[in-house]
Amino acid sequence: MATEQGPGTIERRPPEAGLNRRLEEVAWGVFLIMIGIIWLVPAGKLPEHTWLVGAGVIILGLNLARYLKGLGVSAFTTVLGATALAGGVAGLYGIDVPLLAVLPILIGAQIIVRPLMRKVAAQH
């Protein structure tokens, strides 16, 4: 697949890029449909954290689809999806998790651990 970059320039993208884009588009579509359905349901009929559980499941599902198709899995969105899912499930059980405080901690930990994991993998 080729795309125009400018006058006389053509960028070649591997076929996996098109598949990854389609997977992302499907995930966005499902997310927007979920939000629309949640907004249509009368207030108080769904638990408050339903959207967070749904968002987490969609993000983790996207990364699972990427993994199953042999595409690169995004560590950032995996952490984001797991945090959303955990926060949403905790919220359904009445546990208030400060997600805006937890998320940067998890992302920072991932940034620190990633180079260490590469070093360990290179040694084996």
Secondary structure, 3 states (H helix, E strand, C coil): CEEEEECCEEEECCHHHHHHHHHHHHHHHHHHHHHHHHHHCCCCCCCCCHHHHHHHHHHHHHHHHHHHCCCCCCHHHHHHHHHHHHHHHHHHCCCCCCHHHHHHHHHHHHHHHHHHHHHHHHHC
